[in-house]
Amino acid sequence: MISAEYPLASWFLAVSTTFFLLVFALPLLLMPLRWSRWLGWAPVQGNTDLTVYFGRCLGGVALAIILTVMRYIPDPRSQPALFELIGWVCATMVVVHAWGALRKAQPLSETLETFLYAGVGVAAMWIRFRTLG
């Protein structure tokens, strides 16, 4: 399953997709309000239909990206654009989380995620342009 020619790229995809699948995509898709409480968000009052809808939409998009990326763990060189996609997704998440931190509109866990997304994004772009060429 891990590429002998590009093991760093394969391991990066394997570890990052597993982590994001278990920590973000599936919980957002299946139980967005419970997941948000785990991360320190205050319970939502009133009608939560739109909140649940947007959480599940984001979980569905994340799951689709993860399932697509997982297909290329054995041969990461064949789809270098996936690393760019990961980098761009992470870049937008850094902006979103930094904006929330500046506005003091999110729990500390979300602010700390900024660094997670920055690290994963930089690693993805480094692998794309340094390792895969």
Secondary structure as UniProt FT lines:
FT   HELIX           7..20
FT   HELIX           21..25
FT   HELIX           26..30
FT   HELIX           32..38
FT   TURN            39..40
FT   HELIX           49..70
FT   TURN            71..72
FT   HELIX           76..78
FT   HELIX           81..102
FT   TURN            103..104
FT   HELIX           108..126
FT   HELIX           127..131
//
